[in-house]
């Protein structure tokens, strides 16, 4: 512990000081600046007087404060003055200095726990790089959820949707060159080729998953029913493979007994999950009876 005299501690506004010498009871411990009394002796005196139960001491302090409000306020004023003296004797932190100078951002003296040195806001001292990385991880893990939340928000707030679309048109009008440059870069990096490859892979996967005795006429009723329900309810519906054709453990067939008509929202949420994982263990599979379409029990018309 740093050696400091009582006079120096008073000058710096410290509550305790340490000389390195022992008290009359042999304690080499800090002392209180206000009284010069040994902290260890004070602790032993407290234990002898109140025992091991600190609630007795707390109740006595509460009673004393109720009975002596003037002395209590005077003690608080002395403590506040001591804190102000300590603060005045130390240099301001970068954030405090930025607040004093009227700035909105500041550069911290030390990096964050992950080693990032970036300019921070005085309102939120969190590391902006860490925040951006957390947001990126969350968005990557919750793409469908975020998309559905945005759709629901704009459906409930049509004026916000119009405002968003207007801003997008204004941005596109002002940044045609930038958008074209991004498009050219996407093409140069093989974007169109990758998109075409994914489409071809899906077509090939569907072709392999279709049994030889299944024709397009067997699958057409599902797509007709999805179109009919979409027009009737105004809610987009799609044809989904109950067991996905690209599952992680099992790949389903492109056959009537593995198809169901569900909402577009449910289809996006289901993705390539197994039905037991998405619907739960007590789900009821869709049925195909006698060449007639049986609508999925999971159909959501609202």
Secondary structure as the mmCIF struct_conf table of DSSP 4:
data_model
#
loop_
_struct_conf.conf_type_id
_struct_conf.id
_struct_conf.beg_label_comp_id
_struct_conf.beg_label_asym_id
_struct_conf.beg_label_seq_id
_struct_conf.end_label_comp_id
_struct_conf.end_label_asym_id
_struct_conf.end_label_seq_id
HELX_RH_AL_P HELX_RH_AL_P1 UNK A 6 UNK A 12
TURN_TY1_P TURN_TY1_P1 UNK A 13 UNK A 13
BEND BEND1 UNK A 15 UNK A 15
STRN STRN1 UNK A 16 UNK A 17
BEND BEND2 UNK A 20 UNK A 20
TURN_TY1_P TURN_TY1_P2 UNK A 24 UNK A 25
BEND BEND3 UNK A 26 UNK A 26
STRN STRN2 UNK A 31 UNK A 32
TURN_TY1_P TURN_TY1_P3 UNK A 33 UNK A 35
STRN STRN3 UNK A 38 UNK A 38
HELX_RH_AL_P HELX_RH_AL_P2 UNK A 39 UNK A 50
TURN_TY1_P TURN_TY1_P4 UNK A 51 UNK A 52
HELX_RH_AL_P HELX_RH_AL_P3 UNK A 54 UNK A 67
HELX_RH_AL_P HELX_RH_AL_P4 UNK A 69 UNK A 89
BEND BEND4 UNK A 90 UNK A 90
HELX_LH_PP_P HELX_LH_PP_P1 UNK A 91 UNK A 93
HELX_RH_AL_P HELX_RH_AL_P5 UNK A 94 UNK A 101
TURN_TY1_P TURN_TY1_P5 UNK A 102 UNK A 102
BEND BEND5 UNK A 104 UNK A 104
STRN STRN4 UNK A 105 UNK A 107
BEND BEND6 UNK A 109 UNK A 110
TURN_TY1_P TURN_TY1_P6 UNK A 113 UNK A 114
STRN STRN5 UNK A 119 UNK A 121
BEND BEND7 UNK A 122 UNK A 123
BEND BEND8 UNK A 126 UNK A 126
HELX_RH_AL_P HELX_RH_AL_P6 UNK A 128 UNK A 141
HELX_RH_AL_P HELX_RH_AL_P7 UNK A 143 UNK A 156
HELX_RH_AL_P HELX_RH_AL_P8 UNK A 158 UNK A 174
HELX_RH_AL_P HELX_RH_AL_P9 UNK A 176 UNK A 188
TURN_TY1_P TURN_TY1_P7 UNK A 189 UNK A 190
HELX_RH_AL_P HELX_RH_AL_P10 UNK A 191 UNK A 209
BEND BEND9 UNK A 210 UNK A 210
TURN_TY1_P TURN_TY1_P8 UNK A 212 UNK A 213
HELX_RH_AL_P HELX_RH_AL_P11 UNK A 216 UNK A 233
BEND BEND10 UNK A 234 UNK A 235
STRN STRN6 UNK A 237 UNK A 241
BEND BEND11 UNK A 242 UNK A 243
TURN_TY1_P TURN_TY1_P9 UNK A 245 UNK A 246
BEND BEND12 UNK A 248 UNK A 249
BEND BEND13 UNK A 254 UNK A 255
HELX_RH_3T_P HELX_RH_3T_P1 UNK A 256 UNK A 258
STRN STRN7 UNK A 259 UNK A 263
HELX_RH_AL_P HELX_RH_AL_P12 UNK A 264 UNK A 270
TURN_TY1_P TURN_TY1_P10 UNK A 271 UNK A 272
HELX_RH_AL_P HELX_RH_AL_P13 UNK A 275 UNK A 279
TURN_TY1_P TURN_TY1_P11 UNK A 281 UNK A 282
STRN STRN8 UNK A 288 UNK A 289
TURN_TY1_P TURN_TY1_P12 UNK A 290 UNK A 291
STRN STRN9 UNK A 292 UNK A 293
TURN_TY1_P TURN_TY1_P13 UNK A 297 UNK A 298
#
